[in-house]
């Protein structure tokens, strides 16, 4: 389990592709301290397992499924990546509960300054937007963010100066793909309320709940 608070901005050293999988080597310093083989770490929001150490960094293996559903397969040497080690019991939960299991890839479609912040508008598929609520949480490339506004196909988030300098989001231009993980709570609530349905076809809103006597 993670929090979406990026610990370090790492740098891709190599991405070695196999027939279907890949091995990713990342240069880092802070997250390597005390790290052990077999530990979990998120790379741009994707939970991966540390398989070995290299000079000034570590290596992780990327499965075929992860290459299919995330942006990791598009990384190249020199790219920055957001890194976070798994949280420990007793740590402050400064972001929100993040599993590191990316739901889908979205795309930055807008970038505009507003005061000291950068407003990013992100196009997202329905399987992500269905669990998004205004002022709720969402994870974008491993960064815990608050949703400012929702539209039919997009949501927007504000990137403060600290986040812009400490993560990759400060430099991502429009058109960039990003890994998205919606808040876990909505998914579990839906599953408990509707155990016989993998996904609801109907939009869950105030009217939906009112018809079923839940409001």
C-alpha positions, 0 to 999 in steps of 0.5 A: 500500500502507498500514499501517493506522496512521491519520495524521489524523482528517479531517472531511467537508466535502461529499459531492456525489452524481452519477447513480452516483458521488460526489465527497468533499471532506475537511478535513485539515491533516497529510496535505495537507502534501507531497501531490500530485494523483494520490496515493493515500490511504485514507478509512476504509480505502478507497483513493482518489485525490486529484483536487484541493485545496480550502481546508484539504483535498482532494477524492477521487472515489468510483466506483459500485463503491466506493459499493456495497461500502463505507460512504462513501456514507453519510457526511455533512458533519461526519463524522470520517474516518480518513486515511492516505497510502500508505506509502513504501519505507523506512518502518516497518511498524508496523501490517500490510500493507493494500491499501485494498480493502475486502472487505465492510461489517461492523457493530459489535454490541457495545461494552464497557469492559475496563480502559483499553480498549474491546472492540468486537465486530464482526459480519462476513460469511463472506468476511471471517471466513474469513481471520481468525485469533486474534491476527491482523490485521484492518483496521476503517475503515482502522485496523490491529487485532489480533483478540482472539477469534473466533466463528461470525459475529463477531470482537472487537478492543481499542481502546486509549486512543490509538486511541480518541482518534486515530480514529473508532472511539472514538466508534462506537456499536453498530449502526455499519457499518464497512469491513473488510479481512482480512489479505492473506496468507491470501488469497494463500496460499489462491489459491496452494494452490487455484488453480482455485477462486475461493473454497473452500466448505469451512472451512480449519482444522487438520482440513482441512489434516491430511486433505491431509497439510499438518499 
